[in-house]
């Protein structure tokens, strides 16, 4: 039986295979994805030949990072009682990896709620302070760039004085 893999799954698998650590084999990556090594090699070759392109920004499948918290929670609920093979099949259909679901689970478990309005207020103040600092630095950078451009234009207009 031939399994149909989504394009985003293929792209993510290639990214995972290409960015693997030196002590991780391609065979280990393919077995963790429940894909044969030859299939993974084919996807890598297709990506190199530009036959397989990242279309996560187009209207079709979404990148795992573009999933809303509600969709992530639904995926966690859907896969809660599944075996690892069933989870892999579910992930292939949705264009994600099982490790995304595991990461989402840990994110939901480790999320600490804001204790009260004081926490919220302190975070808002910190955001305002950081935005103010960012604006100041952007202005300084723009001023430095303008001075460099003016210096270059002045040298072009008057020429450089090599006697000084």
N, C-alpha and C positions, 0 to 999 in steps of 0.2 A: 504494500500500500504506500502510495506516494503522499507525503505530507506537504501541504501548501503553507509556506512561510510568508509572513507579511514583509513588505519592503523595509519597514522600519526595524523589524527584527533582524533582517539580514544586515542592515547598515550598522546596527548596534553590535551585532556579533563580530563584524569585521573590525569595528573600533576596539572592541574588547580584545580581539586576537592580535591586532597590530600594537596595542599599547600594553601588552602583557609584560610581566617582568621576565628577565633573562632566565630565571630558573623555572619558569612555567612553560610547559610544552604546549604545542598547538593541540595535541591529542587530549590533554587535560582540559583545555578550554572547550573543545568540541564535545567531550563527554559531559561536561557540566551543562552544556546547552542542549544535550540530547540530539546532536547533529553529527553526521559522519565527518571525518577529517577531509575527505575528498570534496564534500559539499562546501565546507568552510573554505577550502583552497579555491574552489570555483567562485565563491562570493568575493574573495580577496582579489582574484584576477579580474572579475567583473568590475570591481570598484576601481582597480588600477586602469582599466580600459575605459572608464567613465560610462560603462553600461549600467552600473548601479549608482544612482545619485541620491543624495539626501533630499527627500521631498517633505520633510517634517514641517516645513514652513508653509507648504501648500495646503489646500483644503482637505486632503485625505486623512491619513492616520496622524495621530498626535504623538509628539515626543513624550517620553515618560515625565519629563520635567514640566510639561504643559498641562498635566492632569490637575484638575481642581481638587481641593481637599475632600470634597464630597465624592468625587469619582474614585479617589484613592481609598477612601474608607469603604466604598462599595466593593472595590476589588479585594480588599482585605477580608471583608465579610464573605464574598463569593468563594474565596479560596481557603477559608478557615478550616473546613473539614475535608479538604481534598488531599490526595496522596501527592507525592512529589511529581509523579508522571502526569497526573491530572493538572497540577499547577503549571507544569511546563507547557502542556497543551493549551491551557487557558491563556498563558502569557504569549504564546505564538499567535493565537487568534487576535489578541489585543495589541500586539506589537511592542511588548515589553519583556523584561527578563524577570526571572524569579527573585533575583537579588533586589530588584526595585520594590517588590512587594515586601520583602523582609526589611528593607530600609524604611519604607513607609510605616510598617508596624512599629519599629523602634522609635520613629519620629513621633507617632501618636502616643506611645507609652511614655516617652521622655519629655513630652511637652508639659511645661509647668504653667498653670493658669496664673494670671495676674492676681495678686493678693487683694488689692483694692485700688481705689482711685489714685492713691498716692504713687503707686508704681507707674500707673498710666501717665500721671502728670510728670513724673521724673523722666520718663522715656520721651515724652513730648518736648520737654525742655532740652534734653540731650540732642534730639533731632534738630531743634531750632539752632542750638549752639553749633552743631556740626555743619548745618547748611550755611550759617553765617561765616564760619571759617572757610568753607569751600568757596563761597562767593568772593571772599577776600583774596584767596589764593588765585582764583581765576582772573581777578582784576590785575593782580601783580604780574601774572604770566602774560596777560594781554599787553600790559605796559612795557614789559621787557621785550616782547616781540615787536611792538611798535618802535621802540628805541633802536633795535637792531635794523629794522627796515629803513628808518630815517638815516642811520649811520651809513648804510650801504648806498642809499640814494645820494647823500652828501658826498661820498667818495666818488661816485660816478659823475656828479655834477662838477665838483671842483678838482677832482683828481687827488690822488694820494700824495702827500708831501713827503718825499723820501729823504729830504735833508734833515728833518727833525730827528 
